[in-house]
Structure formats: structure tokens, C-alpha cells
Amino acid sequence: MLSPLAVKLIKIMPESFVIAFAKRTVKSYLNKYCKFNIEGFEEVKSIKGPIIFIGNHLSNSDGLILDKILKKDFDPFFVAGVKLSDDPITNIGTKIVKNIAVKPNTADKEAITNMVKTVRGGSNLVIFPEGTRSRTGAMIEGKKGILLLARMTKANIIPIGMSGTDKLLPINDSGDMGSEKWHNADVNVKFGKPVVLDKREKDEDKHDYDERCLNKIMRSIADLLPESYKGVYK
């Protein structure tokens, strides 16, 4: 995506200039390489109250694409792993969009508190429940953190199924955005109906109940995807 020289220049330039340049660059790349097909978005606009958007995660372009689609009507915050900021180029990507940093694979209470306050304050949130990008394109198991967030905020949960971003900006061996290359691709973004979690049945084990709710959330995403992207949720 960027040459070694460009990376060096970015490190010494003022941050405000770098972010402005990055926004223009991303816009240019999306216009050049990406052909969008968006479904179900108009229905989402009629929903009242804060929304937590949930989606499958295929590529470093996912957040940039969803920000482009959602910015005008929802201006959401994105949940981004702290490790993303280790790479200078990926760090820029997280600054292009509004985000809440979270430590992956930990009980990050501060991040959860920030998410809850953000949603309760009336803002919208985008989270990828799998917790990381799928390296095969197929969905992997979701993390239970989304259940806690849904229960504490009582927000509308809207699933998003994305396909084609894995071809637009494929993951390479290093996983760094700075060395990934953009390709021409058809990108499909499909918005589903709000997910309503079932009530816990009498005498139902809490673990079993949580598994049932998580499965419902993840399948709401999988139902919006082509068969080859459903993964463990076929």
C-alpha cells in the first residue's frame, strides 16, 4: 500500500496533516478499487435510539468501509484492538475513524465502561464480535463480550454481513496494513433486522443461556452472508 519512504515521512509529519492526507487517500482507494452493493440500509435509518452494529471481520478495510457508509447518518465509534496501534500505518487507520481502544483477549473493564457510557450517551457503536479478522474469509466463533454490552446498554443490535473486503484488501503474512495491497473487488454490505435476545428459560443453566444468545447474535450475521463466508455458523 505504501512505500518504505512514505512510511518514514509519515512518522515525522504533523499528525493533523497525516490524518487529513490519509482520509483523502482512503477515499481515493475506495473510489478506485471498490464497487459497493449495499442492502437494507434504508430500513436501519428509521430505527430510534442508539445502535450497536455487529459484523463479520475480514480485512483492515472493514472499518473504513463501514465508516464511509455510516458516517453521515450514525457517526459511530469503532471498537479497535490496542495492538492495532503498534503498526504506524494501521495506527493512522484507527485515527481516521472515531474509536474506543480495547485490549484483545482480556477483561478490559475500562474499555467496556467506555463503550457502555458511549452508547448510553446516545452514540452508536460498531463492533466485530469475532474479535479479530478471519484469515480464511469464513466466520470464526464470537466472543461473549458482545452479550455483556448488549445487556448493559439495552441498545438496538443491528447485524451486518460483509463479503468481498477480503479480496479488496487481503491479509498478508505480516498482517500490517502498511504492506497490504488493494485490489479491485465487489464489496457487498448487507444490513439485517434488529436482533432481540431471548429470555432465559426457567431452570436454564447460565452458561447454556449465554451460548444460546451468542449463537443467535452470530447467526444473525451469518444469515446475511454467502455460504462460503458463514464458517462455523453454517
DRENKOL-938784 format. One record per residue (C-alpha): residue number from 1; residue in one letter; x, y, z. Coordinates in Angstrom, 1 decimal. Example, Ala and Ser with C-alpha at 12.3 -4.5 7.8 and 13.67 -1.06 7.14 Angstrom:
REC    i  aa      xx      yy      zz
REC    1   a    12.3    -4.5     7.8
REC    2   s    13.7    -1.1     7.1
REM end
This chain:
REC    i  aa      xx      yy      zz
REC    1   m     0.0     0.0     0.0
REC    2   l     2.8     2.5     1.0
REC    3   s     6.5     2.5     0.2
REC    4   p     9.1     2.4     3.0
REC    5   l     9.9     6.1     2.2
REC    6   a     6.3     7.1     2.6
REC    7   v     6.2     5.3     6.0
REC    8   k     9.3     7.2     7.1
REC    9   l     7.8    10.5     6.0
REC   10   i     4.5     9.8     7.9
REC   11   k     6.4     9.3    11.1
REC   12   i     7.9    12.8    11.0
REC   13   m     5.0    14.8     9.7
REC   14   p     2.5    16.6    11.9
REC   15   e    -0.3    14.2    12.9
REC   16   s    -3.1    16.5    11.7
REC   17   f    -1.5    16.6     8.2
REC   18   v    -1.1    12.9     8.1
REC   19   i    -4.7    12.2     9.1
REC   20   a    -6.0    14.6     6.5
REC   21   f    -3.8    13.0     3.9
REC   22   a    -4.9     9.5     5.0
REC   23   k    -8.6    10.4     4.7
REC   24   r    -8.1    11.6     1.2
REC   25   t    -6.0     8.6     0.3
REC   26   v    -8.6     6.1     1.7
REC   27   k   -11.4     7.9    -0.2
REC   28   s    -9.3     7.7    -3.4
REC   29   y    -8.6     4.0    -2.9
REC   30   l   -12.2     3.1    -2.2
REC   31   n   -13.4     5.0    -5.2
REC   32   k   -10.8     3.4    -7.4
REC   33   y   -10.9    -0.2    -6.2
REC   34   c   -14.3    -0.8    -4.6
REC   35   k   -17.6    -1.4    -6.2
REC   36   f   -20.3    -1.2    -3.5
REC   37   n   -23.5    -3.2    -3.2
REC   38   i   -25.4    -2.1    -0.1
REC   39   e   -28.7    -3.7     1.1
REC   40   g   -31.1    -2.9     3.9
REC   41   f   -29.5     0.4     5.0
REC   42   e   -32.6     2.5     4.4
REC   43   e   -34.6     0.4     6.9
REC   44   v   -31.9     1.0     9.5
REC   45   k   -32.3     4.7     9.3
REC   46   s   -35.8     4.6    10.7
REC   47   i   -34.6     2.9    14.0
REC   48   k   -34.9     5.1    17.1
REC   49   g   -32.3     5.1    19.8
REC   50   p   -28.6     4.2    19.9
REC   51   i   -27.4     1.2    17.8
REC   52   i   -24.7    -1.3    18.2
REC   53   f   -23.7    -2.5    14.8
REC   54   i   -22.2    -6.0    14.7
REC   55   g   -20.5    -7.6    11.7
REC   56   n   -18.0   -10.2    10.5
REC   57   h   -14.4    -9.1    10.1
REC   58   l   -12.4    -9.9     7.0
REC   59   s   -10.0    -7.1     6.3
REC   60   n    -8.4    -3.9     7.5
REC   61   s   -10.7    -2.1     5.1
REC   62   d   -13.8    -3.2     7.0
REC   63   g   -13.9    -0.3     9.4
REC   64   l   -13.0     2.2     6.7
REC   65   i   -15.9     1.0     4.5
REC   66   l   -18.4     0.9     7.3
REC   67   d   -17.4     4.4     8.4
REC   68   k   -18.0     5.6     4.8
REC   69   i   -21.5     4.1     4.8
REC   70   l   -22.5     5.0     8.4
REC   71   k   -20.8     8.4     9.0
REC   72   k   -23.5    10.7     7.7
REC   73   d   -26.4     9.1     9.5
REC   74   f   -24.9     7.5    12.5
REC   75   d   -21.3     8.8    13.0
REC   76   p   -20.4     5.7    15.1
REC   77   f   -17.5     4.8    17.3
REC   78   f   -15.5     1.7    16.4
REC   79   v   -14.1    -0.8    18.9
REC   80   a   -10.5    -1.3    17.9
REC   81   g    -7.8    -3.6    19.5
REC   82   v    -4.9    -1.8    21.2
REC   83   k    -2.4    -3.9    19.2
REC   84   l    -3.6    -2.2    16.0
REC   85   s    -1.7     0.9    17.1
REC   86   d     1.7    -1.0    17.1
REC   87   d     1.9    -0.5    13.3
REC   88   p     2.3     3.1    12.2
REC   89   i     0.1     2.8     9.2
REC   90   t    -2.6     0.9    11.0
REC   91   n    -2.4     3.5    13.7
REC   92   i    -3.4     6.1    11.2
REC   93   g    -6.3     3.9    10.2
REC   94   t    -7.7     3.9    13.7
REC   95   k    -7.4     7.7    13.9
REC   96   i    -9.4     8.2    10.7
REC   97   v   -12.4     6.9    12.5
REC   98   k   -13.7     7.5    16.0
REC   99   n   -12.7     4.6    18.1
REC  100   i   -12.7     3.1    21.6
REC  101   a    -9.5     1.1    22.2
REC  102   v    -9.8    -2.3    23.8
REC  103   k    -7.1    -4.8    24.9
REC  104   p    -7.8    -8.0    23.0
REC  105   n    -8.4   -11.3    24.8
REC  106   t    -8.7    -9.6    28.2
REC  107   a   -11.4    -8.4    30.5
REC  108   d   -10.8    -4.8    29.7
REC  109   k   -13.2    -3.2    32.2
REC  110   e   -12.1     0.4    31.3
REC  111   a   -12.9    -0.2    27.6
REC  112   i   -16.3    -1.9    28.5
REC  113   t   -17.1     1.1    30.7
REC  114   n   -16.3     3.5    27.9
REC  115   m   -18.4     1.5    25.4
REC  116   v   -21.4     1.5    27.8
REC  117   k   -21.1     5.2    28.5
REC  118   t   -20.8     5.9    24.8
REC  119   v   -24.0     4.0    23.9
REC  120   r   -26.0     5.2    26.9
REC  121   g   -25.0     8.7    26.0
REC  122   g   -26.8     8.3    22.7
REC  123   s   -23.9     7.5    20.4
REC  124   n   -23.7     4.5    18.1
REC  125   l   -21.1     1.7    18.1
REC  126   v   -19.6    -0.7    15.6
REC  127   i   -18.0    -3.9    17.0
REC  128   f   -16.7    -7.1    15.4
REC  129   p   -17.8    -9.9    17.8
REC  130   e   -15.2   -12.3    16.4
REC  131   g   -12.5   -10.1    18.0
REC  132   t   -10.1   -10.5    15.1
REC  133   r   -10.1   -10.8    11.3
REC  134   s   -10.8   -14.1     9.7
REC  135   r    -7.8   -15.3     7.7
REC  136   t    -9.9   -17.6     5.6
REC  137   g   -12.9   -15.4     4.9
REC  138   a   -15.1   -17.7     6.9
REC  139   m   -16.6   -16.7    10.2
REC  140   i   -15.0   -17.8    13.4
REC  141   e   -16.5   -18.1    16.9
REC  142   g   -17.7   -14.9    18.5
REC  143   k   -16.6   -13.6    21.9
REC  144   k   -19.1   -13.2    24.8
REC  145   g   -18.2    -9.6    25.4
REC  146   i   -21.0    -8.6    23.0
REC  147   l   -23.5   -10.2    25.3
REC  148   l   -22.4    -8.0    28.3
REC  149   l   -22.5    -4.9    26.1
REC  150   a   -26.0    -5.7    24.8
REC  151   r   -27.4    -6.4    28.2
REC  152   m   -25.9    -3.3    29.9
REC  153   t   -26.9    -0.8    27.2
REC  154   k   -30.3    -2.3    26.0
REC  155   a   -29.4    -0.8    22.6
REC  156   n   -30.7    -1.9    19.3
REC  157   i   -28.4    -4.6    17.8
REC  158   i   -28.1    -4.5    14.1
REC  159   p   -26.2    -7.2    12.2
REC  160   i   -24.1    -6.5     9.1
REC  161   g   -22.9    -9.2     6.7
REC  162   m   -19.8    -8.2     4.7
REC  163   s   -18.3   -10.1     1.8
REC  164   g   -15.6    -9.1    -0.7
REC  165   t   -13.5    -7.0     1.6
REC  166   d   -11.1   -10.0     1.9
REC  167   k   -10.5    -9.6    -1.8
REC  168   l   -10.3    -5.7    -1.7
REC  169   l    -7.6    -5.6     0.9
REC  170   p    -6.4    -9.2     1.6
REC  171   i    -4.5   -10.1     4.8
REC  172   n    -0.8   -10.8     4.1
REC  173   d     1.6   -12.8     6.2
REC  174   s     2.6    -9.9     8.4
REC  175   g    -0.9    -8.6     8.9
REC  176   d     0.3    -5.0     8.7
REC  177   m    -1.9    -2.5     6.8
REC  178   g     1.1    -0.7     5.6
REC  179   s     2.2    -3.6     3.4
REC  180   e    -1.2    -4.9     2.3
REC  181   k    -2.2    -4.1    -1.3
REC  182   w    -5.6    -3.0    -2.6
REC  183   h    -7.3    -4.9    -5.4
REC  184   n   -10.4    -4.3    -7.5
REC  185   a   -13.4    -6.1    -5.8
REC  186   d   -17.1    -6.1    -5.5
REC  187   v   -18.0    -5.5    -1.9
REC  188   n   -21.4    -6.5    -0.5
REC  189   v   -22.6    -4.9     2.7
REC  190   k   -26.0    -6.2     3.9
REC  191   f   -27.8    -4.8     7.0
REC  192   g   -30.2    -7.1     8.8
REC  193   k   -33.1    -6.6    11.2
REC  194   p   -32.6    -5.9    14.9
REC  195   v   -31.6    -8.8    17.0
REC  196   v   -33.8    -9.5    20.0
REC  197   l   -32.3   -11.8    22.6
REC  198   d   -34.4   -14.5    24.0
REC  199   k   -35.3   -14.5    27.7
REC  200   r   -33.7   -17.1    29.9
REC  201   e   -35.8   -20.2    30.4
REC  202   k   -36.8   -21.4    33.8
REC  203   d   -34.0   -23.5    35.3
REC  204   e   -31.8   -22.9    32.2
REC  205   d   -28.1   -23.0    33.0
REC  206   k   -26.5   -19.6    32.7
REC  207   h   -23.7   -20.9    30.5
REC  208   d   -26.1   -22.6    28.2
REC  209   y   -28.2   -19.4    28.1
REC  210   d   -25.2   -17.3    27.2
REC  211   e   -24.2   -19.8    24.5
REC  212   r   -27.7   -19.7    23.0
REC  213   c   -27.7   -15.9    22.9
REC  214   l   -24.3   -15.6    21.4
REC  215   n   -25.2   -18.2    18.8
REC  216   k   -28.3   -16.1    17.9
REC  217   i   -26.2   -13.0    17.6
REC  218   m   -23.6   -14.6    15.4
REC  219   r   -26.1   -16.4    13.2
REC  220   s   -27.9   -13.1    12.6
REC  221   i   -24.6   -12.0    10.8
REC  222   a   -24.1   -15.4     9.1
REC  223   d   -27.6   -15.3     7.7
REC  224   l   -26.6   -12.2     5.7
REC  225   l   -23.6   -13.8     4.1
REC  226   p   -22.9   -16.1     1.1
REC  227   e   -22.5   -19.8     2.1
REC  228   s   -18.7   -19.7     1.8
REC  229   y   -18.4   -16.9     4.4
REC  230   k   -20.6   -18.5     7.1
REC  231   g   -17.8   -20.6     8.6
REC  232   v   -18.7   -22.2    11.9
REC  233   y   -22.2   -20.7    11.7
REC  234   k   -23.4   -22.6     8.6
REM end
